[in-house]
Amino acid sequence: MALSRKKSGVYLRFRLLVVAIIVVCGIPFITQYRQPESEVTLETFSKRAIPKEALTIVTAYFDIGSFKKGPDMTFSPDTYLNWVKTFKYLNNSLVVYTDSATFRDNFIQLRKGMELKTKIVLVNRTHFWTFRIEDKIKKIFSMKGYPKHYPNTVLSEYSCAQHTKYAVVADAIRNKYFNSQYYAWLDIGYYRDLMDSERYFTLYALDDIDESKLSVNLVYPKVSLRTDYKTIVYNNIVWVGGGMFIGTADVIKAFEKQYKQAVMFLLEKQLISTDQQVIMSMYSQQGRRDLNVTVPLQLHSRTKDDVKLKNANPWFYLGYKSLIFT
């Protein structure tokens, strides 16, 4: 059916308007701010069909200022802003949680060119249960005779941030930011030894990954799991590292639920430190009896056949074993 010249002009203007709306709404970088109790305000929003990929990385930074780390080091926000440069070269899809606008803006600059593979969530930290228990942690840390392992058993905000690793990965999964077979937590400073490198890299789940288990990095294999909760916390004992873990969506969601139960259990006993002490407590003989943990761990550590490691530090074994330069 032929259109009149007038109707044709209206139709053309309508099509141009639709195209303009699509272009404006198609801005690829996604940032959002979340209020407590799941109230969400989108600064920029884009829906798109995302193909399924192998591994999505989740990380987070919560600004707790400068703090003492161990006996003679100090970490500051600048420390993390320096370490974060390595994420410029990460090829994987990435979800970043932060309560710092400065950190968010820095990440936006770093991930230019990878906007479709980057999700930045500016969030009020109390959105997560892990920060809503800060007063309880602070009270325990102030108890007479409680050990002083800096910052693990001294700075309550640091303890909260460490517990939040599991909450943010589970949150990223529930929100379906990316369609992925596996998900991994990655500490901001995990690849600090690559800061001078400008080589792009991709992280993969290892070929021998067991999908029924949570893959973690075994740091001290000779630690006794017969150790009781109090000794684990008071002596700052580490069994597996918390810098990276990998799992399927179902495994991580189940683990986060059981991890939360373990944290609440230890708080009742007036014992708390970081995630590393919580995990050892969960899988200790005492913890298996008290907590009924059902998510098994797949422990990764160097073997005698690992002769060409990119980094020999046992704390970073899993991450460098999963890394391929591209």
Residue pairs with C-beta under 8 A, 6 or more apart in sequence:
3 11
25 46
26 46
27 44
27 46
28 46
28 115
28 116
29 44
29 108
29 111
29 115
29 118
29 120
30 44
30 45
30 46
30 118
30 119
30 120
30 177
31 43
31 44
31 104
31 108
31 120
31 121
31 122
32 40
32 41
32 42
32 43
32 44
32 45
32 120
32 121
32 122
33 40
33 41
33 43
33 121
33 122
33 123
33 124
34 40
34 41
34 121
34 122
34 123
34 124
34 127
35 41
35 124
35 127
36 124
36 126
36 127
37 127
38 127
43 122
48 116
50 178
50 179
51 179
52 179
52 180
52 181
53 92
53 93
53 178
53 179
53 180
53 181
54 180
54 181
54 182
54 204
54 205
55 92
55 180
55 181
55 182
55 183
55 184
55 203
55 204
55 205
55 246
55 322
56 92
56 93
56 94
56 95
56 172
56 177
56 178
56 180
56 182
56 183
56 184
57 90
57 92
57 93
57 94
57 95
57 183
57 184
57 186
57 203
58 94
58 95
58 96
58 97
58 168
58 169
58 172
58 183
58 184
58 185
58 186
59 87
59 94
59 95
59 96
59 97
59 185
59 186
59 187
59 188
60 96
60 97
60 98
60 161
60 164
60 165
60 168
60 188
61 80
61 84
61 96
61 97
61 98
61 100
61 103
61 188
62 98
62 99
62 100
62 125
62 131
62 157
62 160
62 161
62 164
63 77
63 98
63 99
63 100
63 103
64 155
64 157
64 158
64 161
65 76
65 77
66 74
66 75
66 76
66 77
67 74
67 75
67 150
67 151
67 155
67 158
68 74
68 150
68 151
68 154
69 75
69 150
69 151
70 150
71 150
77 100
77 102
77 103
79 189
80 103
80 188
80 189
81 102
81 103
81 106
82 195
83 188
83 189
83 191
83 192
83 195
84 103
84 106
84 107
84 110
84 188
85 110
85 195
86 191
86 192
86 194
86 195
86 197
87 94
87 107
87 110
87 111
88 110
88 111
89 194
89 197
89 198
89 199
89 200
89 201
90 200
90 201
90 202
90 203
91 114
91 117
91 200
91 201
91 202
91 326
92 117
92 202
92 203
93 117
93 118
93 119
93 177
93 178
93 180
94 111
94 114
94 117
94 118
94 119
95 119
95 120
95 121
95 168
95 172
95 177
95 178
96 104
96 107
96 118
96 119
96 120
96 121
97 121
97 123
97 164
97 168
97 171
97 172
98 104
98 107
98 120
98 121
98 122
98 123
99 122
99 123
99 124
99 125
101 122
104 120
104 122
107 118
107 120
108 120
111 117
111 118
117 178
119 172
119 177
119 178
125 131
125 160
125 164
126 132
128 164
128 167
128 168
128 171
129 167
129 260
130 160
130 161
130 163
130 164
130 167
130 263
131 157
131 160
131 164
133 160
133 263
133 264
133 267
134 156
134 157
134 160
136 267
136 272
137 156
137 159
137 160
137 267
137 272
138 156
140 146
140 267
140 270
140 271
140 272
141 153
141 154
141 155
141 156
141 159
141 272
143 270
146 153
147 153
147 233
147 234
147 235
147 236
148 154
149 236
149 273
151 158
151 159
152 158
152 159
152 162
152 236
152 273
152 274
152 277
153 159
153 233
153 236
153 272
153 273
158 274
159 272
159 273
159 274
162 242
162 274
162 275
162 276
163 259
163 263
163 274
163 275
163 278
165 185
165 242
165 245
165 275
166 185
166 252
166 255
166 256
166 259
166 260
166 275
167 256
167 260
168 185
169 183
169 184
169 185
169 252
169 256
170 252
170 253
170 256
172 178
172 183
173 183
173 249
173 252
173 253
174 253
180 249
181 205
181 248
182 205
182 209
182 246
182 247
182 248
183 246
183 247
183 248
183 249
183 252
184 203
184 205
184 244
184 245
184 246
184 247
184 322
185 244
185 245
186 203
186 243
186 244
186 319
187 242
187 243
187 244
190 243
190 244
190 316
190 319
191 316
191 319
191 323
193 311
193 313
193 316
194 201
199 325
199 326
200 325
200 326
201 323
201 324
201 325
201 326
202 323
202 324
202 326
203 319
203 322
203 323
203 324
204 322
204 324
205 215
205 246
205 322
206 215
206 246
206 300
206 321
206 322
209 215
209 246
209 298
210 298
211 247
211 248
211 251
212 251
212 296
213 247
213 251
213 295
213 296
213 297
213 298
214 245
214 246
214 247
214 251
214 252
214 255
214 295
214 296
214 297
214 298
215 245
215 246
215 247
215 297
215 298
215 300
215 318
216 240
216 241
216 244
216 245
216 279
216 297
216 298
216 299
216 300
216 318
217 240
217 241
217 243
217 244
217 245
217 300
217 301
217 314
217 315
217 316
217 317
217 318
217 319
218 239
218 240
218 299
218 300
218 301
218 314
218 317
219 238
219 239
219 240
219 241
219 301
219 314
219 315
220 238
220 239
221 299
221 301
223 237
223 238
223 239
223 280
225 239
225 280
225 283
225 284
225 285
226 284
226 285
227 237
227 280
227 284
228 284
228 286
229 266
229 269
229 271
229 281
229 284
229 286
229 287
230 271
231 237
232 277
232 280
232 281
232 284
233 266
233 271
233 272
233 273
233 277
233 281
236 273
236 277
237 277
237 280
238 276
238 277
238 280
239 276
239 279
239 280
239 283
240 276
240 279
240 280
240 297
240 299
241 276
241 315
242 274
242 275
242 276
242 279
243 315
243 316
243 319
244 316
244 318
244 319
244 322
245 252
245 318
246 318
246 322
247 255
251 295
254 294
254 295
255 295
258 282
258 291
258 293
258 294
258 295
259 275
259 278
259 279
259 282
261 291
262 278
262 281
262 282
262 287
262 291
262 293
263 272
263 278
265 290
265 291
266 272
266 278
266 281
271 281
272 278
281 287
282 288
282 291
282 293
283 293
283 297
287 293
300 317
300 318
300 321
301 314
301 317
302 309
302 312
302 314
302 317
306 321
309 317
309 320
309 321
310 320
310 323
311 317
311 320
